[in-house]
Amino acid sequence: MFPKRKAVSPVPGAEPAAPPPAEAPAPKPATADTPPMPLPGAALSARFKESPMARSPFAPPSLPVMPTAVPGRQPLPGAQREADDRRTLTIGKGITINGTIADAERLVVEGTIEAGQITGLAELVVAPGGLFKGDVEVDEADIAGTIDGTVTTRRLLTVRSAGQVLGTARCKRLAVEDGGQIQGRIEMIPG
């Protein structure tokens, strides 16, 4: 289409510049006897499509999303939905709270709490490393950390293998895993 130019040296007496690179030959049209010539990236893209890494890193929407659990706590079957519907207050690791707690139905202690008065609480969870100081009355308590004071449960008190109750434990039902400790008094509530 355009005539070819001769390489011209910009400086007199210098060597001529290298000729431009040769163009790649145009692919031959496919005939019935010869298969079409693949494009340069076609082999790579075919391998990429077959690669297991080519899958999307996101789970398909049909898979259920598992809720996060409190460390050391194994929820009872069917209790997860009920627990998610409750008003929950979580005291995170490294946080210390002093004072009164009202209107929380579920309290999760991963840090430290020194409670003056707690009202309206249905469930208490003390995670491993958590510390609860004070007196509390709840329906259920799951202790994997430490309670220093009096805990009264109207249904079930569970002390996990790393859990400690220092003081008084009043409960209707009691479950203590191997390694769990109760140092103080245990009072069983009749009924």
C-alpha positions as CSV (number, residue, x, y, z in Angstrom):
1,M,0.0,0.0,0.0
2,F,2.8,2.5,1.0
3,P,6.2,2.3,-0.7
4,K,9.0,1.1,1.5
5,R,11.5,3.7,2.6
6,K,15.2,3.3,2.9
7,A,16.7,3.6,6.3
8,V,18.3,7.0,6.6
9,S,21.0,7.7,9.1
10,P,20.4,11.0,11.0
11,V,24.2,11.6,11.6
12,P,26.6,11.6,8.6
13,G,29.1,8.8,8.8
14,A,27.0,6.8,11.3
15,E,25.8,3.3,10.5
16,P,22.3,3.1,9.0
17,A,19.5,2.2,11.4
18,A,18.2,-1.3,11.6
19,P,15.4,-2.2,9.3
20,P,11.9,-2.3,10.8
21,P,10.8,-5.8,12.0
22,A,9.1,-8.0,9.5
23,E,5.3,-8.2,9.8
24,A,3.8,-11.5,10.8
25,P,2.3,-13.4,7.9
26,A,-1.4,-13.1,7.6
27,P,-3.3,-16.3,8.5
28,K,-4.3,-18.4,5.6
29,P,-8.0,-18.8,5.1
30,A,-9.3,-22.1,6.3
31,T,-10.4,-24.6,3.7
32,A,-12.1,-27.9,4.0
33,D,-8.7,-29.7,4.2
34,T,-6.9,-27.4,6.6
35,P,-8.1,-26.3,10.1
36,P,-8.2,-22.6,10.8
37,M,-5.0,-21.2,12.3
38,P,-5.5,-20.2,16.0
39,L,-5.0,-16.7,17.1
40,P,-1.9,-16.1,19.4
41,G,-3.9,-15.8,22.6
42,A,-6.5,-18.5,21.8
43,A,-4.5,-21.4,23.3
44,L,-3.9,-19.5,26.5
45,S,-7.6,-18.5,26.8
46,A,-8.6,-22.1,26.2
47,R,-6.3,-23.4,28.9
48,F,-7.5,-20.6,31.3
49,K,-11.2,-21.6,30.8
50,E,-10.3,-25.2,31.8
51,S,-8.2,-24.1,34.8
52,P,-9.8,-24.6,38.2
53,M,-8.5,-21.1,39.1
54,A,-10.8,-19.7,36.4
55,R,-13.8,-20.1,38.7
56,S,-15.3,-17.2,40.5
57,P,-14.0,-16.7,44.0
58,F,-17.5,-15.9,45.2
59,A,-19.9,-18.6,46.4
60,P,-23.0,-19.1,44.3
61,P,-26.0,-17.4,45.9
62,S,-27.7,-20.8,46.4
63,L,-25.3,-21.8,49.2
64,P,-26.4,-20.9,52.7
65,V,-24.4,-18.3,54.7
66,M,-23.3,-19.7,58.0
67,P,-23.6,-17.2,60.9
68,T,-20.5,-16.5,62.9
69,A,-20.3,-18.2,66.3
70,V,-19.0,-17.1,69.6
71,P,-15.7,-18.9,70.3
72,G,-16.1,-21.9,72.5
73,R,-19.9,-21.9,72.1
74,Q,-21.9,-24.6,70.4
75,P,-25.4,-23.4,69.9
76,L,-28.3,-25.8,70.5
77,P,-30.2,-26.9,67.4
78,G,-32.9,-24.4,66.4
79,A,-31.6,-21.9,69.0
80,Q,-29.6,-19.9,66.4
81,R,-32.6,-18.2,64.8
82,E,-34.0,-17.4,68.2
83,A,-30.7,-16.0,69.4
84,D,-30.4,-13.8,66.3
85,D,-33.8,-12.3,66.9
86,R,-32.8,-11.1,70.4
87,R,-31.3,-7.7,71.2
88,T,-27.7,-8.5,71.7
89,L,-24.9,-6.5,73.4
90,T,-21.4,-7.6,72.8
91,I,-18.4,-6.5,74.9
92,G,-15.4,-7.0,72.6
93,K,-11.9,-8.2,73.5
94,G,-9.9,-5.5,75.2
95,I,-13.0,-3.5,76.3
96,T,-13.9,-2.9,79.9
97,I,-17.4,-1.8,80.9
98,N,-18.5,-0.6,84.4
99,G,-22.1,0.1,85.2
100,T,-25.7,-0.8,84.6
101,I,-27.1,-2.7,81.6
102,A,-30.7,-2.5,80.7
103,D,-32.9,-3.7,77.8
104,A,-30.4,-6.2,76.3
105,E,-31.8,-9.7,76.0
106,R,-28.5,-11.3,75.2
107,L,-25.1,-10.3,76.6
108,V,-21.9,-11.6,75.1
109,V,-18.7,-10.9,77.1
110,E,-15.4,-11.2,75.3
111,G,-13.7,-8.4,77.3
112,T,-14.4,-7.4,80.9
113,I,-17.6,-6.2,82.5
114,E,-18.2,-5.1,86.1
115,A,-21.9,-4.9,86.4
116,G,-23.7,-2.9,88.9
117,Q,-27.2,-4.0,87.9
118,I,-28.5,-5.9,84.9
119,T,-32.2,-6.0,84.0
120,G,-34.1,-7.8,81.3
121,L,-31.3,-10.2,80.3
122,A,-32.4,-13.7,79.0
123,E,-29.0,-15.1,78.0
124,L,-25.4,-14.6,79.1
125,V,-22.4,-15.8,77.1
126,V,-18.9,-15.4,78.5
127,A,-16.4,-16.2,75.8
128,P,-12.9,-17.6,76.4
129,G,-10.8,-14.8,78.0
130,G,-13.9,-12.9,79.0
131,L,-14.5,-11.8,82.6
132,F,-17.9,-11.0,84.2
133,K,-17.8,-9.4,87.7
134,G,-21.1,-9.0,89.6
135,D,-24.5,-10.7,90.1
136,V,-26.7,-11.7,87.3
137,E,-30.0,-13.6,86.9
138,V,-30.8,-15.0,83.4
139,D,-32.7,-17.9,81.7
140,E,-29.5,-19.5,80.4
141,A,-25.8,-18.9,80.9
142,D,-22.9,-20.3,78.8
143,I,-19.5,-19.8,80.5
144,A,-16.3,-20.3,78.6
145,G,-14.5,-17.5,80.4
146,T,-14.8,-16.4,84.1
147,I,-17.7,-15.2,86.3
148,D,-16.7,-13.7,89.6
149,G,-19.9,-13.2,91.6
150,T,-23.4,-14.8,91.7
151,V,-25.0,-16.3,88.6
152,T,-28.6,-17.5,88.8
153,T,-30.1,-19.3,85.8
154,R,-33.8,-20.2,85.6
155,R,-33.1,-23.0,83.1
156,L,-29.5,-24.1,82.3
157,L,-26.0,-23.1,83.4
158,T,-23.3,-24.5,81.1
159,V,-19.6,-24.3,82.2
160,R,-17.3,-25.1,79.3
161,S,-13.9,-26.7,79.6
162,A,-12.1,-23.4,80.0
163,G,-14.9,-21.8,82.1
164,Q,-14.7,-20.8,85.8
165,V,-17.4,-19.7,88.2
166,L,-16.0,-18.0,91.3
167,G,-18.7,-17.4,93.9
168,T,-22.2,-18.8,93.9
169,A,-24.0,-20.7,91.1
170,R,-27.8,-21.1,91.4
171,C,-29.4,-23.1,88.6
172,K,-32.2,-25.4,87.7
173,R,-30.0,-27.6,85.5
174,L,-26.2,-27.7,85.4
175,A,-23.7,-28.9,82.7
176,V,-20.0,-28.8,83.4
177,E,-17.5,-30.0,80.7
178,D,-14.3,-31.8,81.6
179,G,-12.0,-29.1,82.9
180,G,-14.7,-26.6,83.8
181,Q,-14.5,-25.2,87.4
182,I,-16.9,-24.0,90.0
183,Q,-15.2,-22.6,93.1
184,G,-17.7,-21.6,95.7
185,R,-21.4,-22.6,96.3
186,I,-23.7,-24.5,94.1
187,E,-27.5,-24.2,94.8
188,M,-29.9,-26.2,92.7
189,I,-33.3,-24.6,92.1
190,P,-36.2,-27.1,92.5
191,G,-38.8,-27.4,89.9
